[in-house]
Amino acid sequence: MAGTSGGRPSIYPTLLYADAKEAIKQLTEAFGFTESAVYEGEDGSVAHAELVQGNGAVMLGSKGTGSAFDKVMKDAGTTGVYVVVDDVDAHHRRAVEHGAEILMPPTDQDYGSRDYMARDVEGNVWSFGTYAPEIKG
């Protein structure tokens, strides 16, 4: 795929949470992400975490750390993230089993995708679907 180097994604959605540990729990248990790295601050907050899904990843941390990113995100809105999954229905079942708030059940789209939407513990909207556009350089 054009636009990638060494198998690494070139885009990493980055989110801040009031309770980053709870967010990591939901993202791994309900949405199937895998922890790649979690670094805690001296106060036990999540200074930086990386969670992997397929060949993509998200980075996240705790709100209120005083970092430069924390400061600029203070008044930002919620985030929407799209994640490609192979089996939307199985992924959806897992999310439901773990109590995720489902905003839209698995739905076939006019453009050929099957996807669903869920809200995480702090209001960010996650879409999971089969649509995987090729990045052209």
Secondary structure, DSSP 8 states (H G I E B T S, - for coil): -TT-BTTB-S---EEEETTHHHHHHHHHHTT--EEEEEEE-TTS-EEEEEEEETTEEEEEEETTS--HHHHHHTT----EEEEE-S-HHHHHHHHHHTT-EEEEEEEE-TTS-EEEEEE-TTS-EEEEES-------
